[in-house]
Amino acid sequence: MKSFAITLLAIVLCCASVIAISFSDRQHSLVAVFLEVCSAFGTVGISTGITPDLSIFAQCILMVLMFLGRIGLTTCFYLVGEGYKDEKIRYPVERVITG
């Protein structure tokens, strides 16, 4: 279930980024924007060469995607949910008799 949630979040994040970039920069094709977003999230280094022509907003989205893709969504969830403590886990407490 956790792996499905992470996969679904990655797909939603990439789709939302493609939509945001395509609305901010309408002169580029959807395929080129999709390739840039997937390349940024996967940190693979493939580019169609449109990155210098993108707006600052679109470039910031790509930077955030590169960062999230590099550290991983699982790590991001761990950092965000660090304060959460599972109350179901209890460690046994016992006095140890020596001697």
C-alpha positions in Angstrom: 0.0 0.0 0.0 2.9 2.4 0.8 4.6 1.7 -2.5 1.4 2.3 -4.3 0.9 5.6 -2.5 4.4 6.8 -3.3 4.0 5.8 -7.0 0.7 7.6 -7.2 2.2 10.7 -5.6 5.1 10.7 -8.1 2.6 10.5 -11.0 0.4 13.2 -9.6 3.4 15.4 -8.9 4.8 15.0 -12.4 1.4 15.6 -14.0 0.8 18.7 -11.9 4.2 20.0 -12.9 3.6 19.4 -16.6 0.3 21.3 -16.4 1.8 24.2 -14.4 4.8 24.5 -16.8 2.6 24.2 -19.9 0.3 27.0 -18.6 3.2 29.3 -17.8 5.1 28.6 -21.1 2.7 28.0 -23.9 5.2 28.2 -26.8 6.7 24.8 -26.0 5.1 21.5 -27.0 3.5 19.3 -24.4 5.9 16.4 -25.3 9.0 18.5 -24.7 7.6 19.8 -21.3 6.7 16.2 -20.3 10.2 15.0 -21.2 11.8 17.8 -19.2 9.7 17.1 -16.1 10.2 13.4 -16.2 14.0 13.9 -16.7 14.1 16.4 -13.8 12.2 14.1 -11.4 14.2 11.0 -12.5 17.5 13.0 -12.4 18.6 11.3 -15.6 20.1 14.4 -17.4 18.1 14.1 -20.7 17.0 17.5 -22.1 15.3 18.8 -25.2 17.1 22.1 -24.8 14.1 24.2 -23.8 15.2 24.7 -20.2 17.0 28.1 -20.9 13.9 29.3 -22.7 11.5 28.5 -19.8 10.3 31.1 -17.4 11.8 31.5 -13.9 8.6 29.9 -12.5 9.0 26.8 -14.7 12.7 26.6 -13.9 12.0 26.7 -10.2 9.5 23.9 -10.6 12.2 21.8 -12.4 14.6 22.6 -9.6 12.2 21.4 -6.9 11.5 18.2 -9.0 15.2 17.5 -9.3 15.6 17.9 -5.5 12.7 15.7 -4.7 13.8 13.1 -7.3 17.3 13.1 -5.8 16.4 12.6 -2.2 13.3 10.5 -2.9 9.7 10.7 -1.9 10.1 8.2 0.9 12.7 10.4 2.5 10.5 13.4 2.2 7.7 11.5 3.9 10.0 10.5 6.7 11.2 14.1 7.2 7.7 15.5 7.2 6.2 12.8 9.4 9.1 12.6 11.9 7.0 13.9 14.8 4.4 11.1 14.4 4.9 8.4 16.9 3.1 5.0 16.7 1.3 4.4 20.0 0.8 0.7 19.3 4.5 -0.1 20.0 5.3 -0.7 23.6 8.6 -1.8 24.9 8.7 -4.2 27.9 9.9 -2.8 31.2 11.3 -5.2 33.7 13.6 -5.1 36.7 16.6 -7.3 36.1 17.7 -9.2 39.3 21.5 -9.7 39.5 23.5 -11.5 42.1 
